C-alpha cells in the first residue's frame, strides 16, 4: 500500500494525500476523513504520520523565535537547541518561525494554517499581540517568558527581578556603592520586553534597600555596543565601581572598554549578571553570573505543550526559576576610582 493507491481510491491527488498525512498544507476535514476511511478500509498499517492523521495531529510543534535578521544571543540559541532536542525525544518535529515586523506573515501562517499541533513562543512582551492571537486561535501554546497577565497562559520563565537583586546584594556585600545596570536594547525596552522591565524593577528596589547609588542604561546586543556603552558610563560616572547586566552579547565589549580604561577585572572593577553557563565560563575572565538553565527550561516548555495538546482545558502551569550566582572571576572588593570613596 502506498500514497498513490490511497489517492486513487480516495479520488484525490497524491499531493493531497501527502498534505493530509504530513499536515504541511491545510486539507478540508471532509477530504481528510475520506482519505482516512480508505486507509481503514484497506487495513493499512499506519506509520507515525498516518497515526497523526487519524488523531488529527501533525506531530509537529512550532517554535516562534526573534526575527532571522537579528543575531540570536547564546542564551536564545540554548533555548532553541533545548526545545529541538526535547521535541526529538518525544518523536516530534519542530517548525521554526520568526516573528516581528515583516516576519508577521510567517507567524500568521503558523497559527492560521493546519501546520502544527501547538506553539512555543519566545521573547515575550508585557503586552504581546502574539499571545492574544494564539489565545483567540485556540491553538495550544506555551511561552518562554510571561506577559503582565501571567495567569492566562502556561509558561516557563527566569525570575530576572530576583536575580538582578541578588547580583546587587553580592556587589553591596563586597563594598560597592556606585553601580550601573546595563540592560538590553532601548528598542526592546520600549516594546515592553518582560525581562528588561523586571530587571529594572529589581535594580531600583535593591538600590533603595541597600542604599546604593545607581544608573540604568540600555545597550544593543553586540560587543561594539558594549564598548561604547561602558566607555560612556566610565566618562560620565567616575565613581562607578561595578556593573550588573542581563545583556550577555555585549559583555565582551564591556571587558574591552574596561581594559582600554586601564581597569583590571576584578581588581579595579566588578561585573556580574545573568547569562548562559557555558558562555559565562568561556569568557576571559570567566563571568560571575546567575546561570540560566536553558536546557531544563526548554525541555519543560515542550513537556507543558505536549500536555496542553493532549488536554487543552487543563489548568495552566507556571515554572519560575532563580538560579544562584556562580562565583567566577569578575567580582571582587570595591576599589575607589579617581580617589572617590
C-alpha positions in Angstrom: 0.0 0.0 0.0 1.4 3.4 -1.0 0.2 7.0 -1.3 -0.6 6.5 -5.0 -3.1 3.7 -4.2 -4.7 5.7 -1.3 -5.0 8.7 -3.7 -6.6 6.6 -6.4 -9.2 5.1 -4.1 -9.9 8.4 -2.4 -10.4 10.2 -5.7 -7.8 12.9 -4.8 -4.3 13.8 -6.0 -1.2 12.2 -4.5 -0.2 15.6 -3.2 -3.5 15.9 -1.3 -2.8 12.6 0.5 0.7 13.7 1.3 -0.5 17.1 2.7 -3.2 15.3 4.7 -0.6 12.9 6.2 2.1 15.5 6.9 -0.1 18.5 7.8 2.2 20.7 5.7 -0.7 22.3 4.0 -4.4 22.6 5.1 -6.8 19.9 3.8 -10.5 20.1 4.3 -11.9 18.0 7.1 -14.2 16.1 4.6 -11.2 15.2 2.4 -9.2 14.1 5.4 -11.9 11.8 6.6 -12.3 10.3 3.1 -8.6 9.5 3.0 -8.7 8.1 6.5 -11.7 5.9 5.5 -9.7 4.4 2.7 -6.8 3.7 5.0 -9.2 2.0 7.5 -11.0 0.0 4.8 -7.8 -1.4 3.3 -6.3 -2.3 6.7 -3.3 -0.1 6.1 -0.8 -0.2 8.9 -0.3 3.5 9.8 3.1 4.9 10.3 3.7 7.9 12.5 2.2 10.5 10.2 -0.8 8.3 9.4 -1.4 7.9 13.1 -1.2 11.7 13.3 -3.8 11.9 10.6 -6.2 9.6 12.5 -5.6 11.7 15.6 -6.0 15.0 13.7 -2.3 15.7 14.6 0.7 16.7 12.7 3.3 15.6 15.3 5.0 19.0 14.7 5.2 21.9 17.1 6.1 25.5 16.2 8.8 27.5 17.9 8.5 31.2 17.3 11.9 32.9 17.5 13.1 36.5 17.2 13.5 37.8 13.6 16.1 36.0 11.5 17.8 39.3 10.7 18.6 39.7 14.4 21.5 37.6 15.7 20.3 35.3 18.4 22.2 35.5 21.7 23.9 32.5 23.2 21.1 32.1 25.7 18.4 32.3 23.0 20.3 29.7 21.0 20.4 27.5 24.1 16.6 27.7 24.3 16.2 26.8 20.6 18.5 23.8 20.9 16.9 22.5 24.1 13.4 22.7 22.6 14.5 20.9 19.4 16.2 18.2 21.5 13.3 17.7 23.8 10.9 17.5 20.9 13.0 14.9 19.1 13.0 12.7 22.3 9.1 12.9 22.1 9.2 12.0 18.4 8.0 15.5 17.4 9.3 17.8 14.6 9.9 21.5 15.2 9.0 24.2 12.7 10.9 27.4 13.4 9.1 30.6 12.6 10.4 34.2 13.1 8.1 36.9 14.2 8.1 40.7 14.3 7.9 43.3 11.6 8.0 41.7 8.1 8.0 38.3 9.7 4.5 38.5 11.0 3.2 36.7 7.9 5.2 33.7 8.9 3.7 33.7 12.3 0.2 34.1 10.9 0.7 31.1 8.6 1.9 29.1 11.6 -1.2 29.9 13.6 -3.8 30.1 10.8 -2.8 27.0 8.8 -3.1 23.4 9.9 0.7 23.1 10.2 1.5 22.4 13.9 -0.2 20.9 16.9 0.9 23.6 19.2 3.4 26.5 19.6 6.2 27.6 21.9 6.6 31.3 21.9 9.9 33.1 22.9 10.8 36.7 23.8 7.6 37.7 25.5 6.5 41.3 25.9 4.4 42.5 28.9 1.6 43.2 26.3 2.1 40.8 23.5 -0.1 40.7 20.4 1.2 37.2 19.5 -0.1 35.8 22.8 -3.5 37.4 22.2 -3.6 35.9 18.7 -2.8 32.4 19.9 -5.4 32.6 22.6 -8.0 33.6 20.0 -7.0 30.8 17.7 -7.5 28.1 20.3 -4.1 26.5 19.3 -2.3 25.1 22.3 0.7 27.2 23.3 3.4 27.7 26.0 5.6 30.7 26.5 9.2 31.1 27.4 8.6 34.2 29.4 5.3 35.8 30.5 3.1 38.8 29.9 1.8 41.1 32.7 -1.2 38.8 33.0 0.6 35.5 33.7 -2.4 33.5 34.9 -3.9 33.5 31.4 -1.3 31.1 29.9 1.2 28.4 30.6 4.9 29.5 30.8 8.4 28.9 32.0 10.5 31.9 32.9 13.6 33.3 34.6 13.0 35.4 37.7 15.0 38.4 36.4 13.8 40.7 39.2 15.1 38.4 41.9 18.3 37.6 40.0 19.4 41.2 39.5 18.5 41.9 43.1 20.8 39.0 44.1 23.6 40.5 41.9 23.3 43.8 43.7 23.3 42.2 47.1 26.5 40.4 46.1 28.1 43.7 45.0 26.9 45.6 48.1 28.4 42.9 50.3 31.7 43.5 48.5 31.5 47.2 49.4 30.3 48.6 46.1 28.2 51.7 46.5 28.0 53.1 42.9 26.7 50.6 40.4 25.2 50.6 36.9 22.6 48.3 35.3 23.3 47.6 31.6 20.0 46.5 30.2 19.0 45.1 26.7 18.4 47.5 23.8 16.3 50.6 24.0 14.0 49.1 21.3 13.3 46.0 23.4 12.6 48.1 26.5 10.3 50.4 24.5 8.5 47.3 23.2 7.8 46.1 26.7 10.2 43.2 26.8 9.4 41.5 30.0 12.9 40.6 31.3 14.2 44.1 30.7 11.3 45.7 32.7 11.5 43.1 35.6 15.3 43.6 35.7 15.0 47.3 36.1 12.3 46.8 38.8 14.7 44.6 40.8 17.5 47.0 40.3 15.5 50.0 41.5 14.2 48.1 44.5 17.7 47.0 45.6 19.2 50.4 45.2 16.8 51.6 47.9 17.1 48.5 50.1 21.0 48.6 50.2 21.3 52.4 50.0 23.3 52.3 46.7 23.8 55.0 44.0 22.8 53.6 40.6 22.4 54.4 37.0 20.4 52.5 34.4 21.4 52.4 30.7 20.3 50.4 27.6 22.7 48.7 25.2 22.3 47.0 21.9 23.0 43.2 21.8 26.5 43.2 20.4 30.1 43.7 21.6 30.8 47.0 19.9 27.8 48.5 21.7 29.1 47.1 24.9 32.4 49.0 24.3 30.7 52.4 23.7 28.2 51.9 26.5 30.8 51.2 29.2 33.1 53.9 27.9 30.3 56.4 28.2 29.4 55.1 31.7 33.0 55.5 32.9 33.3 59.0 31.5 30.0 60.3 32.9 30.2 58.4 36.3 33.8 58.5 37.6 32.8 57.0 40.9 31.3 53.8 39.3 32.9 50.6 40.5 30.6 47.8 39.3 28.2 46.8 36.6 25.3 44.4 36.7 23.9 43.2 33.3 21.5 40.9 31.5 23.0 41.7 28.1 25.3 38.8 27.6 26.0 39.6 23.9 27.5 43.0 25.0 29.8 41.6 27.7 32.9 41.0 25.6 32.7 44.7 24.6 32.3 45.7 28.2 35.5 43.8 29.0 37.3 45.6 26.2 36.1 49.0 27.4 37.3 48.4 30.9 40.7 47.2 29.6 41.0 50.3 27.4 40.3 52.4 30.5 43.2 50.7 32.4 40.8 48.9 34.8 41.5 45.3 35.8 38.6 43.0 36.4 38.0 42.2 39.2 40.9 44.1 40.9 39.7 47.6 39.9 36.1 46.9 38.7 33.5 44.2 39.1 31.0 42.9 36.6 28.1 40.5 37.4 24.8 39.4 35.7 22.6 36.8 34.1 24.0 34.6 31.3 24.1 31.1 29.8 26.5 29.0 31.8 28.9 27.9 29.0 29.1 31.4 27.7 30.0 32.7 31.1 32.5 30.0 31.7 34.3 30.6 28.4 34.7 34.4 28.8 38.1 35.7 30.0 38.0 36.2 32.9 35.1 33.8 33.5 31.9 35.8 34.2 30.3 35.8 37.6 26.6 35.2 36.9 23.3 33.5 37.7 23.5 30.7 35.1 20.3 30.3 33.1 19.3 26.6 32.8 18.2 26.8 29.2 18.3 23.0 28.7 15.9 22.3 31.6 13.5 25.2 30.8 13.3 24.3 27.1 12.5 20.7 27.9 10.0 21.8 30.5 8.3 24.0 27.9 8.0 21.1 25.5 6.6 18.9 28.2 4.0 21.5 29.1 3.0 21.9 25.5 2.5 18.2 25.0 0.2 18.1 28.0 -1.8 21.1 26.7 -2.1 19.4 23.3 -3.5 16.3 25.0 -5.8 18.3 27.3 -6.3 21.9 26.2 -8.7 22.5 29.1 -6.2 21.6 31.8 -5.1 24.2 34.3 -2.2 26.4 33.3 1.2 25.5 34.7 3.9 28.1 35.6 7.6 27.5 36.3 9.7 30.4 37.6 13.4 29.8 38.3 16.0 31.8 40.1 19.4 30.0 39.9 22.1 31.1 42.4 25.0 33.2 41.4 28.1 31.2 40.3 31.2 33.0 41.6 33.9 33.1 38.9 36.4 35.8 38.1 34.7 39.1 37.6 33.7 40.3 41.1 35.9 41.5 44.0 36.0 44.0 46.8 35.2 47.6 45.8 38.2 49.8 44.9 37.5 53.6 44.6 38.3 55.1 41.3 39.9 58.5 40.8 40.3 58.9 44.5 36.5 58.8 45.1 35.2 56.8 48.0 
